[in-house]
């Protein structure tokens, strides 16, 4: 993977799905969309809030994290996208995380989520006002879920 993962064609396409899906569920834009898909992927990657997502598998791997997410979880892109999504929460918090993801799956979108997450080095943080939504393809089929948040508090 390039040192600028947002330039990868798969990342550009996924960024488009993430942005289109957010608009579909909320009627709003996640960020100002200007330019072509490459420009929008770049803007999403450098946005001043966390954006993270995983696929639709039974035990999905993370498949996208913008620079804020990579910094927060203390991982380079190549490691981040090989991480099981469940590992972003401690074992004690995984049932609550699964419940939240299921609610978003059923409703399409969940707002004002709050929960504890853990970095790759074991530091804990409390996420506030997170938004979670289903990522859908052009046919409306669910292909994953994404989350975005700008507020967190370190707990360690």
Residue pairs with C-beta under 8 A, 6 or more apart in sequence:
1 8
1 77
1 78
2 8
5 11
5 45
5 77
6 12
6 15
6 41
6 42
6 44
6 45
6 66
7 38
7 41
7 42
11 41
11 45
11 64
12 37
12 38
12 41
13 37
14 53
14 63
14 64
14 135
15 37
15 40
15 41
15 44
15 45
15 64
16 37
16 40
16 41
17 135
17 136
17 137
17 143
17 144
18 30
18 44
18 51
18 53
18 64
18 135
18 146
19 29
19 30
19 31
19 33
19 40
19 44
20 136
21 133
21 134
21 135
21 136
21 146
22 28
22 29
22 30
22 131
22 133
22 146
22 148
23 29
23 30
24 108
24 136
25 108
25 109
25 133
25 134
26 109
26 131
26 133
30 44
30 47
30 51
30 148
31 43
31 44
31 47
32 43
33 40
33 43
34 40
34 43
35 43
44 51
44 66
45 66
45 67
46 66
46 67
47 66
47 68
48 68
48 150
49 68
49 148
49 149
49 150
50 65
50 66
50 68
50 69
50 72
50 147
50 148
50 149
50 150
50 152
51 64
51 65
51 66
51 68
51 69
51 146
51 147
51 148
52 62
52 64
52 65
52 66
52 69
52 88
52 146
52 147
52 148
53 62
53 63
53 64
53 65
53 135
53 144
53 145
53 146
53 147
54 60
54 61
54 62
54 63
54 85
54 144
54 145
55 61
55 63
55 143
55 144
56 142
56 143
56 144
56 145
59 84
59 85
59 86
60 84
60 85
60 144
61 81
61 82
61 83
61 84
61 85
62 80
62 81
62 82
62 83
62 84
62 85
62 88
63 81
63 144
64 81
64 146
65 73
65 75
65 77
65 80
65 81
69 80
70 76
70 77
70 80
72 119
72 125
72 152
73 80
73 83
73 88
73 119
73 120
74 119
74 120
74 121
74 123
75 83
75 120
79 120
83 120
86 94
86 97
86 98
87 118
88 97
88 117
88 118
89 96
89 97
89 115
89 116
89 117
89 118
90 116
90 118
90 124
93 115
93 116
93 117
96 115
97 115
100 110
100 113
100 115
100 132
101 132
101 145
103 110
104 110
104 132
104 133
104 134
104 145
105 134
105 142
105 145
108 133
108 134
109 131
109 132
109 133
109 134
110 131
110 132
110 133
111 129
111 131
112 129
112 130
112 131
113 127
113 129
113 130
113 131
113 132
113 147
113 149
114 126
114 127
114 128
114 129
114 130
115 126
115 127
115 130
116 124
116 125
116 126
116 127
116 155
117 124
117 125
117 126
117 127
117 152
118 124
118 125
119 125
122 156
123 154
123 155
123 156
124 154
124 155
124 156
125 152
125 153
125 154
125 155
126 152
126 153
126 155
127 149
127 151
127 152
128 149
128 151
128 152
128 153
129 149
129 150
129 151
130 147
130 148
130 149
131 147
131 148
131 149
132 145
132 146
132 147
133 145
133 146
133 147
134 142
134 144
134 145
135 142
135 143
135 144
135 145
135 146
136 142
136 143
137 143
